[in-house]
């Protein structure tokens, strides 16, 4: 113990040992001491030396410290010392102040040292697992240094530590428990740990999200005061950004969990927005970024649209527009809010319509779009703010033909209001202002009002501008070309590359895919000479870009030319290019656009982000147009008139083939309809057959019941005839009752007659139904197979109908015989009847016996009919199967016909290709033969010679 006191206090006598020697002795003490108190003191001493002698402690003591973590789990104090020592060794944060000249070298050495010790620590992945188990200790002196140590390890070797934690059981769950710790310092450091853990690892991000991270983080943000909170809110927002950025699964989980609605209170601002703290600005900036992550253009369109809908429904978009129009908001927050609103409304018709209805709190109220455009064309506004407004305007018009029409309408003569400033007036003012950046922004904004909208391109041709007093108005298209081509003061402003590039992009977007606009452009006799002169000159690097855009504009005039102007047809423009510029030179100038560095930068994402105004040359949507048109313009320029004629012929041939295919398709559709009708008829007849079979089964059961009752009555009558021992008084009583029974039996017979009439009516209805089925089948069954099947089905139905009618008659007879037997049984029970009645009964009994014999034979006949009916049913099933197979065969023939049509079209295309190649080869061979001096006869000469030979032969035959 005296040794430790001497080391720590520095008061030991004699020469002082060096740092390395002291650390070696302390390590030996840690390894060899049996008392926990001695080891604890040695580890405490190592902790005190770990910052000054970082290399020595890390090299000599790391294994001993890890051993302490494994063996002394029961003592929290020594665990805390060991974790602190490891943190001091591994952490790269330099706390001590150093000279500026030594900062860079010292920091590099510290980083290398921390990386080296981190690699040593994670050589065995069990060490990281051990550290995760120590984080379950609630003791502050163990948990807090454990969190800091794991954070330092993740900073130095993030991917390796993430992989170990990912495969560790409950590894991420243990770290998520840190957010629930009641001690703020541990919770806050746990946020920093989770930030490092979730960087660039989608699997861990998903696990953290499903461990209820969103709920906990939003609760912490609310508890800390939302945007008015401190650094803890910033840490929570950074962690949320890690979890959501480029992770579609977590974004969907965030939306489905209704967490977007909980973001709305973050953006509530008051009337007085002055004096915002730097932390509040940072927090609000991160909150806006979080909204943008959910609606970023790089997300899938479906997910973005769903989030945009939720943001409108919960009022988040309305809250952002309130910040947009509020006063006193810091410039960087206003810029980021504009960018956020842009992406919330981009491509969403409902959100775009709402944004169009937002008014600024001015007197009189002005639309928010107008107020923003005023900032965009104002050269005194910050550059980033003007870029944000341009992005917002582009997003407002993205896939919004209604909004495009409203913007263009503000330029038309019938809608101009002299008392108010409109969006169109601001765009025109910016287009022709002295500020080149305003020219570019206005040109790009106006181009977006025409994007993929042929109607508005034609409408914009109507716009007239008053240039000066006493001069007639000119069209907007003419004025744009004047700025490019005329030699007055306007050109000197337009000579700036940025202005000219903006106007050329506007013109290319305007006349592309719009033959009417091309005609208007070519109608000005000065435009084509100007473009050819620009392209053919040898100018500097910056001017080469303008030359490329001029080549693109001239190429559009060729590709979308409808040949309505005789002087500027497609062929004449191509001849002009060949004579004045040269095809190869033209294509080279055109290809310079896509090779430009700023073109590649603009093509990456829709948002216009430029480091300086001078680099603001290309628009994202315009890069798509260039990519689409470059290839087709190159082909159009190189094509000869003969090739164009051949292409037109091929097109006509293809149209004819398409017409044939269309006819086949119509025929197949008709056959499909017929097949469907036949299927419906088969299904209807099948259901009717099932109903009839059910009726037959029911009637057979009734017949069987009547047979059973008949047998029972017959036995009863035979037994009652054997015993006649009743008295005369009883006979009189029975005779008196017999009259009443006879009356009742007559009533029952009358009832049976009514039932028989009802059955006859039902049979008539069935006859009418079968007749209607016959007529319907005769009208719809056109094919031979379908007609034969329907005829057979109707025959079977007719047979079933007759069977049902006969069986109904038999049922009525059986019922009458049953009533008669009942009456006879009652009459037979009396043996004291008068003599006249006895003779009558004897006659009736003889008649009953004969009828019983007839009934027996009838029963035999019924059995035979039931057997025949079963056979008929089986035959009907076979016929239905045959009909089904016929339908299947028709379907196969339909598919085969479709395949034949496709193969025929393909063969015709191949033949056309072969003929075109053969013609080209013949032409080239003729040309070469002519060059070699051989006499080559054209096809017309050959045809003439063949005709002459034919005439000669005819004359000879006549002679």
Protein Blocks (a to p, Z undefined) as FASTA:
>chain_A
ZZmmmmmnopagcjdddfklmmmmmmmmmmmpmbfklmmmmmmmmmmmmmmmmmlmmmmm
mmmmmmmmmmmmmbmklmmmmmmmmmmmmpmcdfbdcdfklmmmmmmmmmmmmmmmmmmm
mmpmmlmmmmmmmmmpmbfklmmmmmmmmmmmmmmmmmlmmmmmmmpghklmmmmmmmmp
mblklmmmmmmmmmmmmgopaklmmmmmmnommmmmmmmmmmnopjmmcfklmmmmmmmm
mmmgoplklmmmmmmnopmmmmmmmmpccfblghiafklmmmmmmmmmmmmmmmgfkbcf
klmmmmmmmmmmnommmmmmmmmmpghiafklmmmmmmmmmmmmgopaklmmmmmmpccd
ddddddfklmmmmmmmpmkbcfklmmmmmmmmmmmmgoplklmmmmmmmmpmklpcfkbc
cfklmmmmmmmmmblklmmmmmmmmmmmmgoplklmmmmmmpccdfbghiacddfklmmm
mmmmmccfklmmmmpmklmmmmmmmmmmmmgoplklmmmmmmpmklmmmmmmmmmpccdf
klmmmmmmmmmmmmmmmmmpghlafklcfklmmmmmmmmnopklmmmmmmmmmmpmklmm
mmmpmbdcdfbfklmmbcfklmmmmmmmmmmmmmmmmpcfklmmmmmmmmmmmmmmmmmm
mmmmmmmmmmmmmmmmmmmmmmmmmmmmmmmmmmmmmmmmmmmmmmmmmmmmmmmmmmmm
mpccbcfklmmmmmmmmmmmmmmmmmmmmmmmmmmmmmmmmmmmmmmmmmmmmmmmmmmm
mbfklmmmmmmmmmmmmmmmmmmmmmmmmmmmmmmmmmmmmmmmmmmmpckbcfklmmmm
mmmmmmmmmmmmmmmmmmmmmmmmmmmmmmmmmmmmmmmmmmmmmmmmmmmmmmmmmmmm
mmmmmmmmmmmmmmmmmmmmmmmmmmmmmmnopacddfklmmmmmmmmmmmmmmmmmZZ
